Amino acid sequence: MKTVLKGFIFIAFLFFINTSFAQTINPALLRGPWKASWIAAADESPRDYGVYYFRKSIELATKPATFVVHVSADNRYKLYVNQKLVSLGPARSDTYYWNYETVDLAPYLSAGKNTIAAEVWNDGDYRPEAQISLQTGFIMQGDTPTEEVINTNKTWKGIRDKAFKPITGIGWHPYYVAGPGERLDLNASVKGWDKPDFDDSAWKNAVRIDAGNPKGTVNAFGWMLVPTPIPSMEMKLQRIEKLRKADGVTVPASFPATQTAVTIPANTTATLILDQAYLTNAFVTLNFSKGKNAGIGISYTESLFKTLTGPEGHVKGNRNDVDGKIFAGRRDSIIADGASGNSFTTLTWRTFRYIELKITTQNEPLIIDDIYGTFTGYPFRMNAKLETGNPEIQQMLDIGWRTARLCAAETYMDCPYYEQLQYVGDTRIQALVSFYNSGDDRLVRNAINLMDRSRLAEGVTLSRHPSFSPQVISTFSLWYIGMLHDYWMYRPDSLFIKDKLAGTRDVLNFFSKYQQADGSLKNTPYWTFVDWVNDKGWDFGQAPKSAKGTSAILDLQLMWAYQQAAQMEAKMGMPVFAALYKAKAAQLKATIQRKYWDAGKKLYADTEDKQLFSQHTNSIALLTGMLNSTGEHDLALKLLNDTSITKCTIYFKYYLHQALVKGGLGDDYLNWLSIWRDNIEMGLTTWAEISDLDHNRSDCHAWGASPNIEFYRTVLGVDTYAPGFSKIKIEPHLGTIKNISGEVPHPNGKVVAKYALVNGKWNVNVDLPKNTTGIFVWKGKTFQLKTGSNNLVI
C-alpha cells in the first residue's frame, strides 16, 4: 500500500532502464554462503498467506557512484529506496535454481539518511500454480564490503500488514490458477511504512531463517541462489482509454483517459465499466480520497459474457460489446479509511481489457482521484519490419505481437489471465515468434533450461515448469526435442544445445520402453495431448488410439524426434546415438507407411483400422518426409480440400501451414488465415486459445501467433539453412503480392529483402548480414547469395 503513487510510474520506467545492465557479480558470492541471511517477520506463520514489510535505514557520508546489491524473496517482493520502486522479483524458477536480482541502488541514494524498504508477500495455499515456494523470506546482500551495511540480518525490522486477505476464484471457471486477489481494509493497514521518517519502534526485529546459499555450495536444503538469467521487466504508464458504462453516478467525459476526479455521493452504489480498448497486463493503481468505510470492488476480465450458465454454458460473443452482458472475473476489494491521498496498487499485475469499479459509499462521499495501469512484461523489442501495403497483414502482425508480449514475462506463459504457466507446446511456437520478431533469445534459453531441469527420473520432462503441481504431457517431451532443434538451427550457440543432449537421450529412452518390435508406440503413458479438437475419437485433446493402444500421430511425433536428435548427435554429440536414432527413425517410417497409409483415400489414418483421418496426422507425415515431392503435393491438396477429415485448431495450424508450404502450396498462405480473420471480426485484440470463439476460455494464447513467424518465414521467405543460422535460405511465397519488403533480425545483424514486380519481372534485393551467405530459391531455381547486397532480376 502506497500513499503517494505518482512517482511509481516514473521511477518504475527508470527501473527498467537502470537494472538492465549486465550483471558483474563478486565471485565470492557464488562460491560460499552469503553474509546476509534470509529473514522473516517475528511470530508469524512461515507458509500462510501474508503481506509483510521490512525496512532498514542507513547513513551515507556522500552519495555513492555505485551501490550494487543482490535481492530475492519468497514468494515475491517490491524493493523501495527512499520511497522509490527500484526492483521487483524474483524471476520465477524453482528452489534448486532460485533467482536473485542484481540492482544498483546508487541513483536512488543520497548523502545522509536513506531508507531501504521491501514489501514481501506470500500467497500461501492460494499462490499461483507457477509459484514454487518454501516459506516467507527476504534476503539482500551487498556486492562488496562497502554495500554490506544493508545485508539482511536481525538489524532489519519487519511486520505483517494484517489488513490484507486473499480473494480466490474468478466466478465462472474452475481452473483458474494465477493467484488471489487482494482484500484490503485501510482502517487496519500499516501506512507510510517506507517513509524515512516512519516510526518503526513498535516493530520487532526480523528473525533469521537461513543463510544465503549459492547453488551447489551446500546440501540443497532451502533456496539455491543463482543470478537471474533474464533482464528486468518493462514498466510503462498506460492510461485506460474509455468509460463504457456508468450506473449510479455522473462521470466527466475526460475520465479515465486523463486524470479526472469523480465523486461518488454518500450512501450511493455506483458501477463503472472501463475499457482499455485492448487486452493488457498491468499493475492497476487507484488513487482516491475520503469515503470513510466505503467499499471499493475492482474486477478484471478479458471480455464480458452473454451467458455463464445454462444449456450453452459460457458464451462471450463480440468482445467489443458491453450492453446487456455479464461481468465476471478476478477481483480486488478495498475498504476506505476516509483519508485523503490514498493510493492502491495491486501487488502483482492484472490481465484485463475491461475493469469494473463498484463503489458503495456510507455517510461520506468518496472521490476517485485517478485510475491507470502500468504495463509490464518481458522487455522484448520489435526488430522485424514488413511493408506490404496490406493493412490486414499489419493488423495481424500487431495483434500477434501483442499476444506474444502478454504471454511473456519472467517465463513464457500459455495465457496471462488464467494459468501463467510455461508449457512446452506453447513455448516452442513462442520461441520462434521471439526469434523472428525480436531476435532476443534470453527468455528462450531460460525456458529450455527450465524444461531440461524438470525431467523426471524416468526421463520425461514435465509439461510445464515452473509449476508446484507436476504435470506430464508426454507428447510435449517430444516437442521439447523439436524446440532444442529449432534453437540449434536459429542461434549460433551449439554448446548450449550440446549440454542438453543427455536430456534428449533420457526422453527418447523413456519412449523406447513403450515401442513394440516394429517401433510403434503402444499405450504411451500420461496425457498424450495433441490439440484441443472436439471430434470423433478425440478425448480431451488426445488423438484417436486403436484398440491396441497405438496412434499414428504419436508414432510420427516420435519419428520426428528421432530424426532431429540424430541430426544434433551427428554434429555435436555421439555418433553411436546418431546411428541409433537414424535407424529407429527408418524403422518407424516403414511401420507408419505400412500401418497407417490408406491407398484408397491417399491419406494417413489416425489409427491402424483406418476409420479416422486428420489434418494433424497428415501434417506431421508431410513434415517428417514420409512421401516424395509429388506425394507431398498431392497430400497437401488433400489436407486443404478434404472436408471429411478432422481439422486443426488455431494452435496446430502452426504445423499444418508448414506442411502445406512443404507440399508446394505456400503461395496460398494468405488464404489460410480465416480463423485469425474470425478473431478480428469478433473484436479480439489478442488471439484466442481455441477456434470456438464463443466458448473459448482464454482470449490470449500465443500459440496462435504463428503468422508472426510465417509472414517472415513463408511469405517473405527468410529461413535458416544451416545450424546457427550460419546460412540463409530465402524462398518467398508471394501469391498475389506485387511489392513487399521486410527485415528479419539475425544473430549477425539483420536480413533485408525487397521484391517488386516491374514490367513482368521481379526485382529482388537481398542484404545478408556479415559472415553469412545463402541461397535464393524462385520457382525451383536456386541463386547463390553473398554477404552484403545481392540484386536479381528474374
Summary of the structure (lengths in Angstrom):
residues: 794
radius of gyration: 27.9
end to end distance: 65.4
largest distance: 86.7
contacts: 2811
relative contact order: 0.09
helix: 27%
strand: 30%
